[in-house]
Amino acid sequence: MSRDQKTPVCVLGVGLIGGSVLRAATAAGYPAWGWNRSAAGARAAAADGFDVTDDLAAALTRAAESDALIVIAVPMPAVDHLLSVIESLAPHCVLTDVVSVKGPVADAVRARGLAERYVGGHPMAGTAESGWSATDPELFRGAVWAVTVDEGTHASAWTRVARLALDCGSVVVPVTSVNHDRAVARVSHLPHVLAEALAVSGAGGGALALGLAAGSFRDGTRVAGTAPDLVRAICEPNRDALLEVLEDTLTVLAAARDTLREEGSLAELTQAGHDGRVEYETARRREITDVAPGDHDWLRLLREAGLRGEVFTKLP
């Protein structure tokens, strides 16, 4: 099959992320279909012209027959059930996922004997909305898509997953599952926890506080509008990494509380926070041009490149 010829994609779960993958892959020319546990969600996608069923066996049998790339796009608590069916019906397909935590997914994949053809993925994009109605083929445009480079990853499988991410409009960051989970605990999962806490604090001020709330409160609590069960499914599987960063953050807040009480000052916190924001805004992505999947020692080289913040915007 030539590089320009798109290989089939089967998306399991067509909520916000999975449905947006299905839309983006279809727009990029991939033969693509999907499955959704909810018959209503499957009907909604079908009504919009997409090939989606609520028959999991049918979707996976088709994937096995066409050597499709299977994309798992369900919350972590539902992953193992899907893997059990994949193990039975499509064990030889290349497998990826878009779950927000990578270590537990990789562990579940290994337990099912599917690790040889698995490559973890996580597009860093989303909204507070959920379900098929929230899907958007442009959701991943310009976003970062983490693609794992754990030991044992096969170059051909990695390339298929990375190419899908790129064709959906993302840039690809190579990263190990462990480093991914530690990083997203800081920049994705902790913000969910802080947004919930800020929303609780604002509501605790009653009608007056909420009536005075403006941009900083709105922006700081945006992701608290996400369905609570979904937030739990995102954050709780990354418990150990999230606990570590929560402890770090509580230490920072306690120090700010103490200096405010004793010195009337928040200078240290505000300066450090400002510096962190400037560092984020001025960060520049360097293109990976000197390593290709399958090169000698390519996994190590890509792990190191990812730690430096380097990305693929196209494959060599």
Disulfide bonds with the S-S distance in Angstrom:
none
